[in-house]
Amino acid sequence: MQQLDQQYWETRYQNGLTGWDAGAITTPLREYFDQLTDKSVSVLIPGAGNAHEAAYLFELGFSDVHVLDISESALRQFQLRNPLFPKSHIHQGDFWAHEGKYDLIIEQTFFCAIDPVLRTAYVKKTSDILRSGGKLVGVLWNHPMGENEPPFGGSEAEYIELFSECLEINVLETAYNSIQPRAGREVFIKMTKK
Ligand SMILES: C[S@@+](CC[C@H](N)C(=O)[O-])C[C@H]1O[C@@H](n2cnc3c(N)ncnc32)[C@H](O)[C@@H]1O
């Protein structure tokens, strides 16, 4: 398998090969955000790409939203589209090296973009950068997908075993409100740091 490194992702953005980008916040996350009442929670969106979720939260008045991506191009475009979004909350860098503590981490096609051998490390890292009682919320594919290239798929059974090491699984079920092209192929997850 090719290296899924910074160069790989930069090239994808520079060539417009961003088929993962729904073009807007997806319904499962929008509806989850819409019912949150505490807008002071610290939120991290790793592998944020065009970060539609961050723009949406910022618009709603959430004041501590952070985006993290290894691709400079993606973040530059995000900044241009969202000039009022605090620059100090835009982190260009590697998830594995990121330091911080968050109340909420959002998952939207980042987990499926990493090499599957790193899945245990993803769970550990996510748990490390969550505050006590913090949550991982988002969507994961529950469908077999790419074998040599992202997106990499998975199954509910795999996710239960993987995530329950470090996180209490509150919700892991087929999303009822997926965008049409993803309907029936993704699970909505809500998990709390143990
Ligand atoms: C499939 S894309 C998803 C982007 C965005 N979440 C979306 O739904 O449009 C995966 C993203 O993860 C980023 N990425 C990949 N490896 C990363 C890493 N180690 N650290 C930070 N970001 C990474 C890529 O640059 C890319 O933007």
The ligand as a Gaussian input file, in Angstrom:
#p B3LYP/6-31G(d) Opt

LIG

0 1
 C      -10.977000      11.307000       3.679000
 S      -10.424000      12.879000       4.118000
 C      -11.768000      13.514000       5.089000
 C      -11.801000      14.996000       5.213000
 C      -13.046000      15.555000       5.915000
 N      -13.199000      15.002000       7.234000
 C      -14.288000      15.335000       5.089000
 O      -15.163000      14.566000       5.496000
 O      -14.401000      15.946000       4.014000
 C       -9.181000      12.520000       5.326000
 C       -8.501000      13.744000       5.854000
 O       -7.564000      13.372000       6.846000
 C       -6.385000      14.133000       6.681000
 N       -5.306000      13.357000       7.291000
 C       -4.823000      12.166000       6.881000
 N       -3.870000      11.720000       7.710000
 C       -3.751000      12.661000       8.697000
 C       -2.950000      12.771000       9.844000
 N       -2.053000      11.819000      10.173000
 N       -3.087000      13.852000      10.640000
 C       -3.994000      14.813000      10.325000
 N       -4.790000      14.766000       9.232000
 C       -4.670000      13.698000       8.422000
 C       -6.269000      14.327000       5.186000
 O       -5.465000      15.404000       4.820000
 C       -7.729000      14.526000       4.802000
 O       -8.098000      15.872000       4.865000

